[in-house]
Amino acid sequence: MIDAAIVGLGRWGKGHVQSIQGKSRRVRFVRGVDTAPEALRDFAAQHSFTLCTDLAEVLADRAVQAVVLVTPHSLHCPMVEASARAGKQVFCEKPLALNKADALAMIEACRSAGVVLGVGHNRRLWPSMRELKRAVATGELGEILHIEGHFSNEHSNNAGGTWRDSPAESPGGGMTGAGLHILDAFINLIGPVRRVRAQLLVRKPPPVPLDTAAVILEFANGASGTIATVRATPVFWRVHVFGSRGSAEAIGEQEVVLRKSGAQPERLMLEPVDTLLMEMEAFADAIEGRAPFPIPQSQMIDTVAAFEAIVKALESGATFLVDAS
């Protein structure tokens, strides 16, 4: 059993605890770190871990083997670097970093310390997205020509007035909170991005913003793509891959529609899974040397580099090449 600390116990941090504590036979949380511990005493007692307010205290605890970071985005780089120096295995929620330079520094810190770095892109593990990955990888769709994605999640209503509204912490309107999931899905399915252009239209600024972001992408392999995200509309997920012999469309977590030339569309309804538990089990596999963490470091960098270029494009309206160096 890997003894871990959960750092940041907001909505998503609590979600990690609820998915893993007492359910995983590989990982358990023994410590928790948060700036408002008094409000979390009952939650920590219910899930059998102790609380503190200082990451340094947890990093000095020899019983803690790994840390799971669910903190404001600007804290990811210093926290990953400090955890690596302390010899702790590191799992960091997305976005790994807000720029490529920080992502490279984090990866190098973990490499130098000989510890695993995992990143939380749990939607890669949705049954619908795994089926899309299979359809692309087997070649049954033919040559991939285009990909479209949309993720909206009422972020404006659910997180209005919090740090997640800050342009410094969550730049690019809805791209950081929602659109980044689509971007990572694209890189998992299609490969690295070469060029981006984008627009951010703001009807009402934060708090409780009303805005839309739209992105046009060119991939290194010549395929094209589009991303859209709205911060104030009911939850919706769609990724649609178009190939020369067919297309595959993921709608939400479990639904896939396959369309092939000369055949009727085929609709699949897949069994649900707990993706937070699955990604933590994959993290445990990497720590124990059973298998590499399923998101290669090259893709971690590709996602952050493309995200950084998209944010610049959203802010300026100009076209940007992705830093692939």
Rosetta blueprint (number, residue, H / E / L):
1 M L
2 I E
3 D E
4 A E
5 A E
6 I E
7 V E
8 G L
9 L L
10 G L
11 R H
12 W H
13 G H
14 K H
15 G H
16 H H
17 V H
18 Q H
19 S H
20 I H
21 Q L
22 G L
23 K L
24 S L
25 R L
26 R L
27 V E
28 R E
29 F E
30 V E
31 R E
32 G E
33 V E
34 D L
35 T L
36 A L
37 P H
38 E H
39 A H
40 L H
41 R H
42 D H
43 F H
44 A H
45 A H
46 Q H
47 H L
48 S L
49 F L
50 T E
51 L E
52 C E
53 T L
54 D L
55 L H
56 A H
57 E H
58 V H
59 L H
60 A L
61 D L
62 R L
63 A L
64 V L
65 Q L
66 A E
67 V E
68 V E
69 L E
70 V L
71 T L
72 P L
73 H H
74 S H
75 L H
76 H H
77 C H
78 P H
79 M H
80 V H
81 E H
82 A H
83 S H
84 A H
85 R H
86 A L
87 G L
88 K L
89 Q E
90 V E
91 F E
92 C E
93 E E
94 K L
95 P L
96 L L
97 A L
98 L L
99 N L
100 K H
101 A H
102 D H
103 A H
104 L H
105 A H
106 M H
107 I H
108 E H
109 A H
110 C H
111 R H
112 S H
113 A H
114 G L
115 V L
116 V L
117 L E
118 G E
119 V E
120 G E
121 H L
122 N H
123 R H
124 R H
125 L H
126 W L
127 P H
128 S H
129 M H
130 R H
131 E H
132 L H
133 K H
134 R H
135 A H
136 V H
137 A H
138 T L
139 G L
140 E L
141 L L
142 G L
143 E L
144 I E
145 L E
146 H E
147 I E
148 E E
149 G E
150 H E
151 F E
152 S E
153 N L
154 E L
155 H H
156 S H
157 N H
158 N H
159 A H
160 G L
161 G L
162 T L
163 W H
164 R H
165 D H
166 S L
167 P L
168 A L
169 E L
170 S L
171 P L
172 G L
173 G H
174 G H
175 M H
176 T L
177 G L
178 A L
179 G H
180 L H
181 H H
182 I H
183 L H
184 D H
185 A H
186 F H
187 I H
188 N H
189 L H
190 I L
191 G L
192 P L
193 V E
194 R E
195 R E
196 V E
197 R E
198 A E
199 Q E
200 L E
201 L E
202 V E
203 R E
204 K E
205 P L
206 P L
207 P L
208 V L
209 P L
210 L E
211 D E
212 T E
213 A E
214 A E
215 V E
216 I E
217 L E
218 E E
219 F E
220 A L
221 N L
222 G L
223 A L
224 S E
225 G E
226 T E
227 I E
228 A E
229 T E
230 V E
231 R L
232 A L
233 T L
234 P L
235 V L
236 F E
237 W E
238 R E
239 V E
240 H E
241 V E
242 F E
243 G E
244 S L
245 R L
246 G E
247 S E
248 A E
249 E E
250 A E
251 I E
252 G L
253 E L
254 Q L
255 E E
256 V E
257 V E
258 L E
259 R E
260 K E
261 S L
262 G L
263 A L
264 Q L
265 P L
266 E E
267 R E
268 L E
269 M E
270 L L
271 E L
272 P L
273 V L
274 D L
275 T H
276 L H
277 L H
278 M H
279 E H
280 M H
281 E H
282 A H
283 F H
284 A H
285 D H
286 A H
287 I H
288 E L
289 G L
290 R L
291 A L
292 P L
293 F L
294 P L
295 I L
296 P L
297 Q H
298 S H
299 Q H
300 M H
301 I H
302 D H
303 T H
304 V H
305 A H
306 A H
307 F H
308 E H
309 A H
310 I H
311 V H
312 K H
313 A H
314 L H
315 E H
316 S H
317 G L
318 A L
319 T L
320 F E
321 L E
322 V L
323 D L
324 A L
325 S L
